[in-house]
Structures are given as C-alpha cells and as structure tokens.
Amino acid sequence: MTYCVGLTLDRGMVFMSDTRTNAGVDNISTFRKMRIWEQPGERSITLMSAGNLATTQAVVSLLEERAKQVADRDPGIMACESMFEVATMVGDTLREVIRDNTEHGQRAESTFHATLLLGGQLGDGQMRLFLIYPEGNFIEASPDTPFFQIGETKYGRPILLRAYDPEMSFEDAIKLLLVSFDSTIKANLSVAPPLDVHVYEKDSLKTGKVFRIDADNDYFHDISDGWGVALREAFASLPQFDFDKSLSKREASFRHKDEG
Amino acid sequence: MTYCVGLTLDRGMVFMSDTRTNAGVDNISTFRKMRIWEQPGERSITLMSAGNLATTQAVVSLLEERAKQVADRDPGIMACESMFEVATMVGDTLREVIRDNTEHGQRAESTFHATLLLGGQLGDGQMRLFLIYPEGNFIEASPDTPFFQIGETKYGRPILLRAYDPEMSFEDAIKLLLVSFDSTIKANLSVAPPLDVHVYEKDSLKTGKVFRIDADNDYFHDISDGWGVALREAFASLPQFDFDKSLSKREASFRHKDEG
C-alpha cells in the first residue's frame, strides 16, 4: 500500500507521499512515488502514484520517454498545452500499461491496478489537481473537494476533514499532512517514512520547495508525540457522559431483549 | 457496511454498534446488529455482527432456535459451559450458514461473508472477547489487543489507539467510542446512528446497562461538535513547521530531479 495526499490551498498546492512498497509483509522496499516535471516560467507538474509498482514505474518511464522526444507523434508531458491535456495523456498512458500487462499476463486486471494524483500549473492556466483512476478517466479537485488522497486513505482522513482550511499557510498544511501521515503510519505497516514533499507556490510556474522528511526527523517526532498528548487532552476536554442525564427516557429504556 | 467495537476494561466490557445496513447507496435500512443472551447470575453474552445481513440474521436465528431447544443434540448458547465453547459454536454456525448459501447460490463466497464480535462471561470463567472470522475460526482479545473493531474500522481507529486506557471509567469508554463512531460516521455514509450500547460490569453475570443513542441525542451532538473544535485546537497547539529549522541539511537538499 501507499499513502499520498495532494492539497489545494489559496496560495498553492502541497503534495506529500510516503515511500514504502511491499509485496506481502516480508518484501519491503523504499521507492519514490513522487515525480516532478518542470520548465521554469512555463510549467510545474507533480505526479504521485499508488498501486502496483511495476505499473506506476512503467507509466513514469513512458511519460519520461515521451517528454524527451519532442518530435514524437504523441505530445509528451512537456508539450501539452493545458493541465487537462496532461491529465488525459497520463490517464491514457496508465490505461495502456494496465491493458498491456493484463493481455500478456494470467492474473486478474486488479493486480496491476494503480491510481494517480496529478497536480500543477501550465502557461496562463489555473492550478489544477486531478485524481486519475486505473480506467484512465479522472476527477478534478474543487472548492467542495479541495484535496485528494490515494492509497491507504482512511486512517488519516478524519483530521484532514476537520482541520483543512484553504487559507492556511504552507507551514500549517505541512503540519496537517504530517499529522494525517502519522495516524496512518501508526495504524498500518504498509505506509512509512521517509516522506517526500513538494510545496508549489501558485502562479510561480516552477518547482517550489522539495524535500524529504526522514523517519528520524526531530520535527516529525515532535508532531507524532505531541499529537498523542494533544489528542488525549482534547478527549479529556469533552463533556463527560452521564448515564442519567445524557440519554432521553426513550433511549435509556430501550431494551434489546424486548425486540428479540 | 457497519461499525462495531468491543472494548475490554479492567471493570468490564463496553459494546457499541451502529444500525445502518445498505445494499448499494439507494437501499438503506436500520437493523439492530447487537444481540444479548442472558441468564442472570450465570451468563451474559453479547454478539455483534458486520457483513451480509442475511447471513448474520440466519446465524442469530439459528443460535436462538438452538438456545430454546435444551434437549437438542447440539448444545445451545445457553447450555455451553465456557465462553470458548460459545465462540466455537458460534463460529461453526457462521461457517455453516455461509457454506449453505454458497452451495445453493451462484455468487462468490465473499458475497455472503460476515464477521462477528462475541464477548461475555459465563459461570466462574473470566470475561472474554472474541473476533470470529467468516471461516469460523477466531482470535481472542488480550492486554496487548484489548479491543476489536469490525466493519468500517479504519476511520475510527487512530483515536482508539491513542486514548484507550484499560483503567478508564465506563463513562469515558462510552465517550471514547462516541468519538470513534463520530469520525467514522462523518467519513462514511454506510455507518449511521442510532447506536446500540451494552455496558457489562465484570463478574456481574447479568446484562448491564443497555441503551440506544439516537441521531438527535444532545450528548452525541456535543461530542461531535466539541470534537471538531478540540481537534482544531489540538492541531493549533502543535509546534509550527519551519522550512529552515525543521529539516536536516540532507533532507532539505533532497532533490527529486537529481534522482530521476
């Protein structure tokens, strides 16, 4: 499994991905799941992937190849003229790789599945964030759904739903993502640091801050420990349940046996 | 889907289950997923179920039938002499129902799957909590794994991992479960109130407090709203990320491009 999140903010976008891949629990490796294409002043495009590693690596390799061959029949990622065109092209490439694997293999299609997060900005277009399905089609983030998660998404979702704010600073967004990743890492062996981060500044049209947070990063430890304490304090601050006062008469007198 | 949790505490056990069942998103109903068998002074046994509703209802009906026929060849739930025997018998019944459905139907076995949580105390035995798999085998809770969840377990797991304490009061345990259920309900349409609760007091050998928390329960609303505020405050209390200070030299200088 994997965990990747792409957040759109008023001031830009923040991408974070883990690096663990596993085939079973006894074959664990570290792989980068984030790839950035850049042409300063013209475009910055970030791609993150979850799913079959062979599939996602093949997709990235194909995209790389095509990006280099400017004269090729198919326009590469560096030649596309809009983020929509990039998403369509990446989706087509993903579908193509999955189809090829399935035709020649003997296993179910789902084995080769992968899901992608694609975000960036290009020319005078808007910043856009897409979630691309194994079928090659995609959905786009909007003010109602301002972030996407792929991979092991559930553990880290509640805090994103509660604390996300489009006006938040990049620093707060990174903090929020670290809390979300920490909850996921604590609950699931298949997600682990180091964590790759790309902070894209709106309208900059170039790669922003790119860095990697290691397992022994002090700040990540502070967040992880601090969040445990803060959660317990938050929990303690909630009103106490009272058997007599917290239930209506009907609720308190509900008996399972009577309905049996 | 469904969400059920069984918690073992020093002073007893707390069971909570939601009541939503759905076939797709346009066929939603309310069903009780908690069943209690009691023989005051002798035994109190609670069963919660997640999975195919026809399967779990058939299991409960079979258990009910057998509990009534004391003279029957197979000992019923009221005649078993230990919680282990109850778990074995319930597991056998579950496997039997799934097998029967699969033999006569044309669909995959997984369609009829169900998972059960069984907890209680019997005679002079200890309180015990079991998670029973569709295959009929089961695992038991222990000090290392003092609670089990079934159904839609991921959203509500981080807070359980962080705030559970075996010494906590029943009131705190109910509060904790409500926070866990609230996170799940907020994230997933297939889990919804009313919530059924059974609080079993250790060594009481009788049904404890049984009640149902409705969607319009004031305390549940206070917890839900309060938790959103408390989470945001907890998040704000964590140290701020700093691009210059929070990263080691190596982490900050990590460039994706260099590895491409």
HADDOCK unambig.tbl for C-alpha pairs under 7 A between the chains (distance, minus, plus):
assign (segid A and resid 35 and name CA) (segid B and resid 256 and name CA) 6.87 0.50 0.50
assign (segid A and resid 154 and name CA) (segid B and resid 154 and name CA) 5.61 0.50 0.50
assign (segid A and resid 154 and name CA) (segid B and resid 155 and name CA) 5.22 0.50 0.50
assign (segid A and resid 155 and name CA) (segid B and resid 154 and name CA) 5.22 0.50 0.50
assign (segid A and resid 155 and name CA) (segid B and resid 155 and name CA) 4.84 0.50 0.50
assign (segid A and resid 155 and name CA) (segid B and resid 157 and name CA) 6.96 0.50 0.50
assign (segid A and resid 155 and name CA) (segid B and resid 158 and name CA) 6.54 0.50 0.50
assign (segid A and resid 157 and name CA) (segid B and resid 155 and name CA) 6.95 0.50 0.50
assign (segid A and resid 158 and name CA) (segid B and resid 155 and name CA) 6.56 0.50 0.50
assign (segid A and resid 158 and name CA) (segid B and resid 183 and name CA) 5.96 0.50 0.50
assign (segid A and resid 158 and name CA) (segid B and resid 187 and name CA) 6.88 0.50 0.50
assign (segid A and resid 162 and name CA) (segid B and resid 228 and name CA) 5.97 0.50 0.50
assign (segid A and resid 163 and name CA) (segid B and resid 232 and name CA) 5.60 0.50 0.50
assign (segid A and resid 171 and name CA) (segid B and resid 240 and name CA) 6.83 0.50 0.50
assign (segid A and resid 171 and name CA) (segid B and resid 241 and name CA) 5.16 0.50 0.50
assign (segid A and resid 171 and name CA) (segid B and resid 242 and name CA) 6.61 0.50 0.50
assign (segid A and resid 172 and name CA) (segid B and resid 241 and name CA) 6.95 0.50 0.50
assign (segid A and resid 175 and name CA) (segid B and resid 241 and name CA) 6.14 0.50 0.50
assign (segid A and resid 183 and name CA) (segid B and resid 158 and name CA) 5.95 0.50 0.50
assign (segid A and resid 187 and name CA) (segid B and resid 158 and name CA) 6.87 0.50 0.50
assign (segid A and resid 210 and name CA) (segid B and resid 255 and name CA) 6.32 0.50 0.50
assign (segid A and resid 211 and name CA) (segid B and resid 251 and name CA) 5.69 0.50 0.50
assign (segid A and resid 211 and name CA) (segid B and resid 252 and name CA) 5.01 0.50 0.50
assign (segid A and resid 211 and name CA) (segid B and resid 253 and name CA) 6.53 0.50 0.50
assign (segid A and resid 211 and name CA) (segid B and resid 254 and name CA) 5.24 0.50 0.50
assign (segid A and resid 211 and name CA) (segid B and resid 255 and name CA) 6.65 0.50 0.50
assign (segid A and resid 212 and name CA) (segid B and resid 251 and name CA) 4.98 0.50 0.50
assign (segid A and resid 212 and name CA) (segid B and resid 252 and name CA) 6.75 0.50 0.50
assign (segid A and resid 212 and name CA) (segid B and resid 254 and name CA) 6.12 0.50 0.50
assign (segid A and resid 213 and name CA) (segid B and resid 251 and name CA) 6.08 0.50 0.50
assign (segid A and resid 219 and name CA) (segid B and resid 246 and name CA) 5.54 0.50 0.50
assign (segid A and resid 223 and name CA) (segid B and resid 238 and name CA) 6.48 0.50 0.50
assign (segid A and resid 226 and name CA) (segid B and resid 238 and name CA) 6.31 0.50 0.50
assign (segid A and resid 228 and name CA) (segid B and resid 162 and name CA) 5.98 0.50 0.50
assign (segid A and resid 230 and name CA) (segid B and resid 234 and name CA) 5.06 0.50 0.50
assign (segid A and resid 231 and name CA) (segid B and resid 234 and name CA) 6.43 0.50 0.50
assign (segid A and resid 232 and name CA) (segid B and resid 163 and name CA) 5.60 0.50 0.50
assign (segid A and resid 234 and name CA) (segid B and resid 230 and name CA) 5.07 0.50 0.50
assign (segid A and resid 234 and name CA) (segid B and resid 231 and name CA) 6.44 0.50 0.50
assign (segid A and resid 234 and name CA) (segid B and resid 234 and name CA) 6.32 0.50 0.50
assign (segid A and resid 238 and name CA) (segid B and resid 223 and name CA) 6.47 0.50 0.50
assign (segid A and resid 238 and name CA) (segid B and resid 226 and name CA) 6.31 0.50 0.50
assign (segid A and resid 240 and name CA) (segid B and resid 171 and name CA) 6.84 0.50 0.50
assign (segid A and resid 241 and name CA) (segid B and resid 171 and name CA) 5.18 0.50 0.50
assign (segid A and resid 241 and name CA) (segid B and resid 172 and name CA) 6.94 0.50 0.50
assign (segid A and resid 241 and name CA) (segid B and resid 175 and name CA) 6.13 0.50 0.50
assign (segid A and resid 242 and name CA) (segid B and resid 171 and name CA) 6.62 0.50 0.50
assign (segid A and resid 246 and name CA) (segid B and resid 219 and name CA) 5.54 0.50 0.50
assign (segid A and resid 251 and name CA) (segid B and resid 211 and name CA) 5.66 0.50 0.50
assign (segid A and resid 251 and name CA) (segid B and resid 212 and name CA) 4.98 0.50 0.50
assign (segid A and resid 251 and name CA) (segid B and resid 213 and name CA) 6.10 0.50 0.50
assign (segid A and resid 252 and name CA) (segid B and resid 211 and name CA) 4.96 0.50 0.50
assign (segid A and resid 252 and name CA) (segid B and resid 212 and name CA) 6.74 0.50 0.50
assign (segid A and resid 253 and name CA) (segid B and resid 211 and name CA) 6.52 0.50 0.50
assign (segid A and resid 254 and name CA) (segid B and resid 211 and name CA) 5.24 0.50 0.50
assign (segid A and resid 254 and name CA) (segid B and resid 212 and name CA) 6.15 0.50 0.50
assign (segid A and resid 255 and name CA) (segid B and resid 210 and name CA) 6.34 0.50 0.50
assign (segid A and resid 255 and name CA) (segid B and resid 211 and name CA) 6.67 0.50 0.50
assign (segid A and resid 256 and name CA) (segid B and resid 35 and name CA) 6.88 0.50 0.50
